Amino acid sequence: MGLQELISSLSENPYFSAGFGLFGVGAGAAVLRKGYMMGMILFRRHYMTTLEVPCRDKSYQWLLQWITLKGARKTQHLSVETKFQQIETGKITTRHDFIPSVGEHFFWYGGAWLKVERTREQHTLDLQHGTPWENVTFTSFGNQKQLFRDIICEARDLAVKQNEGKTIMYTAVGSDWRQFGNPRKPRPLSSVVLDNGVSDRIVKDVQEFMDNPEWYSSRGIPYRRGYLLHGPPGCGKSSFITALAGELQLGICVLNLSERGLTDDRLNHLLAMAAENTVILLEDIDSAFASREESAEIKAAYAGLNRLTFSGLLNCLDGVASTEGRILFMTTNYPERLDPALIRPGRIDVKEYIGYCTRYQLEKMFCNFYPDTPASLASTFSQASQNLSVPLSAAAVQGHFMIYKDDPVGAIHNVIQMATKNTIKREKDNIIPESREDNCLTDRKKNL
C-alpha cells in the first residue's frame, strides 16, 4: 500500500478525523490562551501602573487611613480598627475606624480609576508585630507614577495632621521603633522649673543645632549632638526632656540599654532607623555598664545582663557607622559611675546638673501652682523651705502642693511636712541627707 493510499484511508476513518479535530481545537485554544496571557502581560507592563505597599513599610497605615477617608468611602467591605484617644478634658475615649477589608476595591480619584487590592497571607507572619503578613496594591491605567507619589504625600500629611501639636513616644520592638501609647498633649516648658538659666541654655543649644546643619557640614563636623542631664532623683530631668520635645515639636524614642537581647548590631540599627523629628533618650545610663575604673565586684554585678558591649555603645555614638542628624539625651543619678570615654566631647557635648530646688525654683513653682496669690507669699514659702535641713527635689515640692491645691497659706504653714517626708524617703533609699551648704558645694563639683 502506497503512502497516498494510507493517507486516504486515514482521512476516511471517522475516529481519526474526530481525534485530529479535537487536537486542532485544543492546540488552537492553547495558542489563544498563551497569546491572551502574553497580551495581558504586555498590556500591564506598558499601559498600567502598579504600586505594592507591604505592611512593614511606614506608609502602610497612612495609606489604609487615606483609602478610608479619600478613596473607598462607599465600600461595604470593611475592617474595624479600635483606638484609644485622649480628648481635651484629659479623658481617654474609644474610637473605631473602619478601613477597607481584605479584597478588591475600586474608586475614582485624581481623574483615574484605581483598583486597590488588600491581601493577607494566612500562613506567613510578620515576626516583628506577630500579625499576618499583608500587602496593599494600587493599580491604575496609564503612567500614574506621579499620581501615586501624590497619594503617598497626601496620606502622610493626613497622618501628620492627626498628631499635629502632640508628643509621640516610641519604644524599641525587635529591630524597629513602634509608637508607644497615644500621642500626648505637649507639656508646657514653663511647667518644668529648673534653676535660673538652665532651661534657656539647653533649649537655645538644641534650637541652634536644628537650625544650622550647613554649619556642621561646611566644617566637616558630624551633625549630631549629645546631652547629659545628671543630678538627684525627682529633680526634673525626664520631665524637662518631655517638655523640650513638646516645645520643639519632636517625638521621643526611649531606649533601655539594660534590655535583654540588645546587641551591638541591633543598637546601631535602632539609632540609624529612629523616626524622623525625634530625640533619642537613654535613661539611667549608669545602670547599663560599670565604669572601667571601678572594682571587679561592681563589674561582676553588671556582667551578663545583656550582650551589648561598652565598646559597641561607643561605636554607635560616634563610630564610623554612626548616624548623623541625631539628638541624643542621657540621664543619670550617679555621674561619677560613668566611664570618661562615654561622656567625652563628641559623644556628650552639653552637660547640665539638674539639682535640688533653689530659691528661684521654689518661688517660680509656687507662682505657677498658685497664680492668683501675691508674690510675697512665694517669697515666704521659698524662705521657709530654705530654712529646712533637708534639700528638696521638685517632685517633693510638687507633691506638697498637690496636698494643698487650693490653700497656698496652708502649704506655707505646713512646709515642715516636706522635710519629714523627704527625710523618711531618703532613709529608705539609704541616702544620707546633705546639708544646704554641702548641696551647693556638690553643685559646683559636679560640673562635668
C-alpha positions in Angstrom: 0.0 0.0 0.0 1.4 3.3 -1.0 1.7 6.4 1.1 -1.1 8.1 -0.8 -3.5 5.2 -0.2 -2.6 5.2 3.6 -3.4 8.9 3.9 -6.6 8.5 2.0 -7.7 5.6 4.3 -6.9 7.6 7.4 -8.9 10.6 6.2 -11.9 8.3 5.6 -11.6 7.0 9.2 -14.2 8.8 11.3 -12.3 8.2 14.6 -9.1 9.6 13.3 -10.9 12.6 11.9 -12.6 13.3 15.2 -9.3 12.9 17.1 -7.4 15.2 14.8 -10.2 17.8 15.0 -10.1 17.7 18.8 -6.3 18.0 18.7 -6.6 21.1 16.5 -9.2 22.7 18.7 -7.0 22.0 21.8 -3.9 23.4 20.1 -5.8 26.4 18.9 -7.2 27.1 22.4 -3.7 26.7 24.0 -2.3 29.2 21.4 -5.1 31.7 22.1 -4.7 31.3 25.9 -0.9 31.8 25.6 -1.5 34.8 23.4 -4.0 36.3 25.8 -1.6 35.8 28.7 1.2 37.4 26.8 -1.0 40.2 25.7 -2.1 40.9 29.3 1.5 40.9 30.4 2.4 43.4 27.7 -0.6 45.5 28.4 0.1 45.6 32.1 3.7 46.4 31.5 3.2 49.2 29.1 -0.3 50.6 29.8 -0.8 50.1 33.6 1.0 51.2 36.7 1.1 49.1 39.9 2.3 50.1 43.4 2.8 47.5 46.1 3.0 48.6 49.8 4.0 45.8 52.3 2.8 46.1 55.9 6.4 46.6 57.1 6.6 49.9 55.2 6.0 53.0 57.3 3.4 54.3 54.8 1.2 51.2 55.1 -1.1 52.6 57.9 -1.1 56.0 56.3 -2.4 54.6 53.1 -5.1 52.5 54.8 -6.4 55.6 56.5 -6.2 57.5 53.2 -8.2 54.9 51.4 -10.9 55.1 54.1 -11.1 58.9 54.1 -10.4 59.8 50.5 -10.9 56.8 48.4 -13.3 53.9 49.1 -15.8 55.7 51.2 -18.7 53.8 49.7 -17.2 50.3 50.0 -19.3 47.9 52.1 -16.4 45.5 52.8 -14.8 46.9 56.0 -12.5 46.0 58.8 -12.6 47.7 62.2 -9.6 49.2 63.9 -10.2 50.3 67.6 -8.0 53.0 69.1 -7.9 54.9 72.3 -7.8 58.7 72.1 -7.2 61.4 74.7 -9.5 64.3 74.4 -9.1 67.9 75.6 -10.5 67.2 79.0 -7.9 64.6 79.6 -10.2 61.6 79.5 -9.4 58.6 77.3 -12.1 57.7 74.8 -12.5 54.8 72.4 -12.5 55.5 68.6 -13.5 52.9 66.0 -12.1 53.4 62.5 -13.5 51.5 59.6 -10.9 50.6 56.9 -11.3 48.6 53.7 -11.2 44.8 54.4 -9.2 42.2 52.6 -10.2 42.1 48.9 -10.5 44.4 45.9 -11.9 47.9 46.0 -12.5 50.3 43.0 -12.8 54.1 43.1 -12.2 57.2 41.1 -9.5 59.6 42.2 -7.4 62.2 40.5 -9.0 61.7 37.1 -8.3 58.0 37.0 -9.8 54.7 38.1 -7.9 52.9 40.8 -8.1 49.3 41.9 -6.9 48.8 45.5 -6.3 45.2 46.5 -5.6 44.3 50.1 -4.2 40.8 50.5 -3.3 38.8 53.6 -1.1 35.7 53.9 -2.7 33.2 56.3 0.5 31.1 56.7 3.0 33.9 56.8 3.5 36.1 59.9 5.2 39.4 60.3 7.7 38.4 63.0 8.1 42.0 64.2 4.4 42.6 65.0 3.2 39.0 65.3 0.4 39.6 62.8 -0.4 38.0 59.4 1.6 39.5 56.5 -0.4 41.9 54.4 0.1 43.9 51.2 -1.9 46.7 49.6 -1.6 47.0 45.8 -2.7 50.1 43.8 -3.3 49.6 40.1 -4.3 52.2 37.5 -4.3 52.7 33.7 -1.5 54.6 32.1 1.7 56.0 33.6 0.5 57.1 37.0 3.7 57.3 39.0 3.2 60.9 39.8 -0.4 60.2 41.0 0.9 57.5 43.3 3.5 59.9 44.7 0.8 62.5 45.3 -1.3 59.8 47.1 1.6 58.9 49.4 2.3 62.5 50.2 -1.3 63.2 50.9 -1.6 60.2 53.1 1.5 61.3 55.1 0.1 64.8 55.5 -3.2 63.4 56.9 -1.3 61.2 59.4 0.9 64.2 60.5 -2.2 66.4 60.8 -3.8 63.9 63.2 -0.8 64.1 65.5 0.0 67.8 65.0 0.8 69.5 68.2 1.2 66.3 70.1 4.2 64.4 71.5 4.6 60.9 70.2 6.6 58.3 72.3 8.4 55.4 70.6 9.9 52.3 72.1 12.1 49.7 70.5 10.4 46.4 69.5 12.7 44.0 67.8 14.7 45.9 65.2 12.3 48.7 64.7 10.6 51.5 66.6 6.9 51.3 67.5 4.6 54.0 68.7 4.1 53.6 72.5 0.7 54.6 73.8 -1.4 57.5 72.5 0.0 60.8 71.2 0.3 63.1 74.2 -0.7 66.7 74.6 2.6 68.5 74.9 3.7 69.6 78.4 4.4 73.3 78.6 8.1 74.0 79.0 7.2 76.6 81.7 5.7 73.8 83.9 9.2 72.3 84.4 11.0 74.8 86.5 14.8 74.4 86.5 17.4 76.6 88.1 17.7 80.1 86.6 19.1 79.9 83.0 19.5 76.1 82.8 16.4 75.6 80.7 17.1 78.5 78.4 20.7 77.3 77.7 19.6 73.8 76.7 16.7 75.0 74.5 18.9 77.5 72.8 21.6 74.9 72.1 19.1 72.4 70.7 17.4 75.0 68.5 20.7 76.3 67.2 21.7 72.7 66.4 18.5 72.1 64.5 18.7 75.3 62.5 22.3 75.0 61.3 23.1 71.7 59.6 25.1 73.5 56.9 27.5 74.9 59.6 28.5 71.4 60.6 28.8 70.0 57.1 31.0 73.0 55.9 33.4 72.4 58.7 33.5 68.6 58.4 31.9 68.1 61.9 29.5 65.2 62.3 26.0 66.6 62.5 24.8 65.1 65.9 24.5 66.5 69.4 24.7 64.7 72.8 23.3 65.9 76.1 23.8 64.6 79.7 21.4 65.6 82.4 22.6 64.4 85.8 21.5 65.0 89.4 19.5 63.5 92.2 16.2 61.6 91.6 13.0 63.6 91.2 14.6 66.9 90.2 13.0 67.0 86.7 15.5 65.5 84.2 13.0 63.3 82.3 10.2 65.8 82.7 12.3 68.5 81.1 13.2 66.3 78.1 9.5 65.6 77.6 8.6 69.3 77.8 11.5 70.2 75.5 10.3 67.7 72.9 6.8 69.2 73.0 8.2 72.7 72.8 10.2 71.9 69.6 7.5 69.6 68.2 9.7 66.5 68.4 8.9 62.9 69.3 10.9 60.8 71.8 12.5 57.4 71.2 13.0 55.8 74.6 15.7 53.1 74.6 16.5 50.8 77.5 20.2 49.7 77.3 19.6 47.0 80.0 17.0 45.2 77.9 17.9 41.5 77.4 18.7 40.6 73.9 20.0 44.1 72.9 23.2 43.6 70.9 25.7 46.0 69.3 24.3 45.5 65.8 20.7 46.0 67.0 21.6 49.1 68.9 23.3 50.5 65.8 20.3 49.7 63.7 17.9 51.3 66.1 19.9 54.5 66.3 20.1 54.6 62.5 16.4 53.9 62.0 15.0 56.3 64.6 11.9 58.1 63.5 12.4 61.5 61.9 12.0 64.6 64.1 12.7 62.8 67.3 15.2 62.8 70.2 16.7 59.6 71.5 16.5 59.2 75.3 18.8 56.8 77.2 17.6 57.0 80.8 19.8 55.9 83.8 22.8 55.3 81.6 24.9 54.4 84.6 22.8 51.2 85.1 23.9 49.7 81.7 27.6 49.5 82.3 30.1 49.7 85.1 33.0 52.1 84.7 36.3 50.5 83.6 37.9 52.1 86.6 35.6 50.5 89.2 36.1 47.4 91.2 35.8 43.9 90.0 32.8 43.3 92.3 30.8 46.1 90.7 31.7 44.9 87.2 30.6 41.4 88.1 27.3 42.7 89.3 26.6 44.2 85.9 28.1 41.3 83.9 25.7 39.0 82.0 22.8 41.4 81.9 22.8 41.6 78.1 25.0 41.1 75.1 25.6 44.8 74.5 29.2 45.8 74.9 30.6 49.1 76.1 32.8 49.4 73.0 29.7 48.7 70.9 27.9 51.6 72.6 30.8 53.9 72.0 31.0 53.0 68.3 27.2 53.5 67.9 27.5 57.0 69.4 30.4 58.3 67.2 31.9 55.4 65.3 32.4 55.1 61.5 28.9 53.7 61.1 27.1 56.1 63.5 24.3 58.2 62.1 24.1 61.9 61.7 21.2 64.3 62.3 20.7 62.9 65.8 19.8 64.5 69.1 20.7 62.2 72.0 19.8 62.7 75.7 21.2 60.7 78.5 20.2 60.9 82.2 21.8 59.6 85.3 21.6 60.0 89.1 25.3 59.0 89.5 27.6 60.7 87.1 30.6 59.5 89.0 29.9 56.0 87.8 30.1 56.9 84.1 33.3 56.0 82.2 35.1 59.1 81.0 35.2 57.7 77.4 31.3 57.8 77.4 31.0 61.4 78.3 33.9 62.9 76.4 33.2 65.8 73.9 31.9 64.4 70.6 29.7 61.9 72.4 28.4 64.2 75.1 28.6 67.9 74.1 26.5 69.5 76.8 26.4 68.5 80.5 23.9 70.1 82.9 23.4 69.4 86.5 19.7 69.3 87.5 19.8 69.5 91.3 17.6 70.2 94.3 15.3 73.2 94.3 17.0 76.6 94.7 15.1 79.7 96.0 14.4 80.7 92.4 12.8 77.4 91.6 10.7 77.4 94.8 9.3 80.8 94.1 8.6 80.0 90.5 6.9 76.7 91.3 4.8 78.4 93.9 3.7 81.1 91.5 2.9 78.5 88.8 0.8 76.4 91.2 -1.0 79.4 92.8 -1.1 82.0 90.0 -3.6 84.3 91.8 -1.6 84.7 95.0 0.6 87.7 95.9 4.3 87.3 95.1 5.1 87.9 98.8 3.7 84.5 99.6 6.0 82.8 97.1 9.0 84.6 98.8 7.7 83.4 102.2 7.4 79.8 101.0 10.8 79.8 99.5 12.4 81.2 102.7 10.6 78.7 104.8 11.7 75.8 102.5 15.3 77.1 102.6 15.3 77.0 106.3 14.7 73.3 106.3 17.7 71.0 107.0 16.8 68.7 104.1 17.2 69.6 100.4 14.0 69.4 98.4 13.5 67.9 95.0 11.0 69.3 92.5 8.9 66.1 92.9 8.7 66.6 96.7 7.6 70.2 96.3 5.0 69.3 93.7 3.7 66.5 95.9 3.3 69.0 98.7 1.4 71.4 96.5 -1.0 68.6 95.5 -2.0 68.2 99.1 -2.8 71.9 99.4 -4.3 72.5 95.9 -6.5 75.4 97.0 -4.7 76.5 100.2 -1.4 78.4 99.5 -1.3 79.6 103.1 -1.6 76.0 104.3 1.2 75.0 102.0 3.4 77.6 103.7 2.4 76.8 107.3 2.9 73.1 106.8 6.1 73.3 104.9 7.8 71.2 107.6 5.9 68.2 106.2 8.0 68.2 103.1 11.2 67.9 105.2 9.7 65.0 107.2 8.5 63.0 104.2 11.7 63.7 102.2 13.9 62.5 105.2 11.9 59.3 105.5 12.2 58.6 101.8 15.9 59.2 101.7 16.4 57.0 104.7 14.5 54.2 103.0 16.8 54.6 99.9 19.9 54.6 102.2 20.8 58.1 101.2 22.5 60.3 103.7 20.8 63.8 103.7 23.0 66.6 102.6 23.1 69.9 104.2 22.2 73.0 102.2 25.9 74.1 102.2 27.0 70.6 101.1 24.4 70.6 98.3 25.7 73.9 97.0 29.3 72.6 97.1 28.1 69.5 95.2 26.5 71.6 92.5 29.9 73.2 91.8 31.9 70.0 91.9 29.6 68.1 89.6 30.3 70.3 86.7 31.5 67.5 84.4 
